């Protein structure tokens, strides 16, 4: 996935599509998977709750 695919333009505003890693900070996006979101840099993972 290219870096440009993580952003979207809404008029004059830049919108980030994926969540940012809370440990690594701005600029490091987390990968969105079916059951979790995870950071590829530090390994931080948040599991999604099952409904």
TAHUTA-V123659 format. One record per backbone hydrogen bond with DSSP energy under -1.0 kcal/mol. CO is the residue of the C=O (numbers start at 0). NH is the residue of the N-H. Records with the same first field share a line. If there is no record, write none. Layout:
# TAHUTA-V123659
CO=NH + NH
This chain:
# TAHUTA-V123659
1=4
2=5
3=6
5=16
7=14
9=12
12=9
14=7
18=29
20=24
24=27
27=20
30=37
34=47
35=32
36=45
37=30
38=42
43=38
45=36
